[in-house]
């Protein structure tokens, strides 16, 4: 029986490993390409869908349900003619304190009610203001301030 030829055996193993690595690289490239194509198709579909959504005269989306958009967080609910818009923004003050501003506007067709919870940089404190506006008096309506609940 002949003695093992370690040099040849190791060379063959090296060649096989290199072949497997090249094959793996090709499979990864193929997977990345398929993912990229899928993402591009999905983005194109989303863009087309957004283009076809109904908009009002100012270009805002017309909804009869719930919409959540990013940037700040905006939630719009419209049920039985009553629309509620809740907008939340967060960040950090100049001295590094975190804050969150929240406004809620409710339009029932008769009144626009506004509830704002916000950071006041002058007093370095959170404040809350609530008011309502009688819509039949618009555009001359004056807000009626009231204690927040």
Long-range contacts (C-beta under 8 A, 24 or more apart in sequence): 81-108, 81-109, 82-106, 82-107, 82-108, 82-109, 83-107, 93-119, 93-121, 93-124, 94-121, 97-124, 99-126, 107-135, 109-135, 110-134, 110-135, 110-136, 111-135, 114-143, 115-148
